Amino acid sequence: MVTNVAVICNTCGLPDDLCACGELAKDSTKIIIRLETRRFKKKGTMIEGLDPKINSLETVAKDLKNKYACGGTAKEGYIFLQGDHRDTIKDTLVSLGFAEESIELH
């Protein structure tokens, strides 16, 4: 006997295929983008404010590194990209599904 049991989201109570919690969380996060200077005067773009429980930081970092052809890392709530990408990173994050008004550029 085979039973089809739908997986229910713990947050909203809807089935996983109808759940919109991830999209709503992307709209409510406040993302801060700033330039950081590391050792030997190397510049990097720091993206803070991403919730690692909601957003897969590794996936977002991988997409950004492929887009900008640079190195980088994703750790404990932030993404660091090598190089200064402040002029175009906002548009790229919007194309990944984040709300434009929640992105702050420093």
Helices and strands as residue ranges (DSSP letters): H 21-28, E 31-37, G 39-41, E 43-48, H 57-68, E 72-75, E 78-82, H 89-95, G 100-102, E 103-105
